[in-house]
Amino acid sequence: MNVAPIGSGAEAYAKSLTAGMLQLNGMQAPLGVEKAVAAGQGGAFQQVIAQAIDQTVQLQQASEAETKKFLTGETDDLHKVMIAGEKASLAFQLTLQVRNKMVDAYQEVMRMQI
């Protein structure tokens, strides 16, 4: 039976998470993150998760700013307000699901018998 190393699954997951977050935010991957993940350097997964959370927070702050502008009458572009709100909502849902998967993976590892 051919079993892949545990790290390869985490690397693939980190890459897919990064790609999903960046696609959602319309951004490009930070330089060096893909290379660090591919090379298996320690801390790369933590760095990717931290950046994804930071991007989620930025989207939520942008949504709040757009909503405030709309409510104070600075803008009348309701579409822009709704799009910012949906981006923030989707980013939060993605972050929440990633957290849930990480907790599930941790619990599964803890249930393994050595």
C-alpha positions as a LaTeX table, in Angstrom:
\begin{tabular}{lrrr}
\hline
Residue & $x$ (\AA) & $y$ (\AA) & $z$ (\AA) \\
\hline
Met1 & 0.00 & 0.00 & 0.00 \\
Asn2 & 1.42 & 3.37 & $-1.05$ \\
Val3 & 0.73 & 6.08 & 1.54 \\
Ala4 & 1.50 & 9.73 & 0.90 \\
Pro5 & 3.35 & 11.63 & 3.62 \\
Ile6 & 1.18 & 13.71 & 5.92 \\
Gly7 & 2.92 & 16.91 & 4.83 \\
Ser8 & 1.97 & 16.49 & 1.17 \\
Gly9 & $-1.74$ & 16.67 & 2.01 \\
Ala10 & $-1.20$ & 19.78 & 4.10 \\
Glu11 & 0.78 & 21.40 & 1.30 \\
Ala12 & $-1.93$ & 20.65 & $-1.24$ \\
Tyr13 & $-4.56$ & 21.97 & 1.14 \\
Ala14 & $-2.55$ & 25.15 & 1.75 \\
Lys15 & $-2.18$ & 25.69 & $-1.99$ \\
Ser16 & $-5.90$ & 25.22 & $-2.63$ \\
Leu17 & $-6.78$ & 27.49 & 0.31 \\
Thr18 & $-4.43$ & 30.17 & $-0.94$ \\
Ala19 & $-5.74$ & 29.91 & $-4.49$ \\
Gly20 & $-9.35$ & 30.12 & $-3.28$ \\
Met21 & $-8.75$ & 33.13 & $-1.06$ \\
Leu22 & $-6.73$ & 34.95 & $-3.70$ \\
Gln23 & $-9.29$ & 34.23 & $-6.39$ \\
Leu24 & $-12.04$ & 35.51 & $-4.11$ \\
Asn25 & $-10.09$ & 38.66 & $-3.36$ \\
Gly26 & $-8.82$ & 39.13 & $-6.93$ \\
Met27 & $-5.22$ & 39.18 & $-5.72$ \\
Gln28 & $-2.05$ & 37.37 & $-6.64$ \\
Ala29 & $-0.07$ & 35.09 & $-4.37$ \\
Pro30 & 2.62 & 36.82 & $-2.30$ \\
Leu31 & 6.07 & 36.18 & $-3.63$ \\
Gly32 & 7.78 & 33.22 & $-2.02$ \\
Val33 & 4.73 & 31.57 & $-0.46$ \\
Glu34 & 4.25 & 29.04 & $-3.26$ \\
Lys35 & 7.99 & 28.28 & $-3.31$ \\
Ala36 & 8.10 & 27.88 & 0.48 \\
Val37 & 5.11 & 25.53 & 0.47 \\
Ala38 & 6.54 & 23.51 & $-2.41$ \\
Ala39 & 9.93 & 23.27 & $-0.71$ \\
Gly40 & 8.32 & 22.14 & 2.54 \\
Gln41 & 9.83 & 24.93 & 4.60 \\
Gly42 & 8.45 & 25.17 & 8.10 \\
Gly43 & 5.97 & 27.93 & 8.86 \\
Ala44 & 4.71 & 28.32 & 5.29 \\
Phe45 & 1.30 & 26.87 & 6.12 \\
Gln46 & 1.01 & 29.15 & 9.13 \\
Gln47 & 1.98 & 32.11 & 6.95 \\
Val48 & $-0.64$ & 31.24 & 4.34 \\
Ile49 & $-3.37$ & 30.91 & 6.97 \\
Ala50 & $-2.37$ & 34.20 & 8.61 \\
Gln51 & $-2.47$ & 36.00 & 5.27 \\
Ala52 & $-5.86$ & 34.51 & 4.45 \\
Ile53 & $-7.26$ & 35.70 & 7.78 \\
Asp54 & $-5.76$ & 39.16 & 7.24 \\
Gln55 & $-7.39$ & 39.35 & 3.82 \\
Thr56 & $-10.73$ & 38.34 & 5.34 \\
Val57 & $-10.43$ & 41.10 & 7.93 \\
Gln58 & $-9.55$ & 43.62 & 5.20 \\
Leu59 & $-12.62$ & 42.62 & 3.20 \\
Gln60 & $-14.84$ & 43.01 & 6.26 \\
Gln61 & $-13.38$ & 46.45 & 6.97 \\
Ala62 & $-13.92$ & 47.48 & 3.34 \\
Ser63 & $-17.51$ & 46.29 & 3.54 \\
Glu64 & $-18.09$ & 48.30 & 6.71 \\
Ala65 & $-16.56$ & 51.39 & 5.09 \\
Glu66 & $-18.77$ & 51.06 & 1.99 \\
Thr67 & $-21.85$ & 50.58 & 4.15 \\
Lys68 & $-20.96$ & 53.64 & 6.22 \\
Lys69 & $-20.48$ & 55.72 & 3.06 \\
Phe70 & $-23.87$ & 54.59 & 1.78 \\
Leu71 & $-25.63$ & 55.32 & 5.08 \\
Thr72 & $-24.07$ & 58.78 & 5.40 \\
Gly73 & $-24.98$ & 59.66 & 1.81 \\
Glu74 & $-21.41$ & 59.91 & 0.50 \\
Thr75 & $-22.28$ & 57.42 & $-2.23$ \\
Asp76 & $-25.45$ & 56.13 & $-3.80$ \\
Asp77 & $-23.93$ & 53.06 & $-5.44$ \\
Leu78 & $-25.89$ & 50.28 & $-3.73$ \\
His79 & $-24.37$ & 47.65 & $-6.03$ \\
Lys80 & $-20.87$ & 48.42 & $-4.80$ \\
Val81 & $-22.05$ & 48.19 & $-1.18$ \\
Met82 & $-23.74$ & 44.84 & $-1.77$ \\
Ile83 & $-20.76$ & 43.41 & $-3.65$ \\
Ala84 & $-18.40$ & 44.43 & $-0.84$ \\
Gly85 & $-20.75$ & 42.83 & 1.68 \\
Glu86 & $-20.97$ & 39.58 & $-0.28$ \\
Lys87 & $-17.18$ & 39.41 & $-0.71$ \\
Ala88 & $-16.74$ & 39.83 & 3.03 \\
Ser89 & $-19.42$ & 37.23 & 3.74 \\
Leu90 & $-17.91$ & 34.68 & 1.35 \\
Ala91 & $-14.42$ & 35.25 & 2.72 \\
Phe92 & $-15.69$ & 34.75 & 6.27 \\
Gln93 & $-17.55$ & 31.58 & 5.32 \\
Leu94 & $-14.45$ & 30.20 & 3.59 \\
Thr95 & $-12.30$ & 31.03 & 6.62 \\
Leu96 & $-14.83$ & 29.39 & 8.92 \\
Gln97 & $-14.94$ & 26.21 & 6.81 \\
Val98 & $-11.14$ & 26.06 & 6.68 \\
Arg99 & $-11.05$ & 26.36 & 10.47 \\
Asn100 & $-13.61$ & 23.58 & 10.77 \\
Lys101 & $-11.57$ & 21.32 & 8.48 \\
Met102 & $-8.40$ & 22.06 & 10.43 \\
Val103 & $-10.12$ & 21.19 & 13.71 \\
Asp104 & $-11.47$ & 17.98 & 12.17 \\
Ala105 & $-8.01$ & 17.05 & 10.89 \\
Tyr106 & $-6.48$ & 17.73 & 14.31 \\
Gln107 & $-9.10$ & 15.60 & 16.03 \\
Glu108 & $-8.52$ & 12.79 & 13.53 \\
Val109 & $-4.79$ & 12.87 & 14.16 \\
Met110 & $-5.38$ & 12.81 & 17.92 \\
Arg111 & $-7.59$ & 9.72 & 17.53 \\
Met112 & $-4.87$ & 7.82 & 15.69 \\
Gln113 & $-3.23$ & 5.08 & 17.67 \\
Ile114 & 0.51 & 4.75 & 17.56 \\
\hline
\end{tabular}
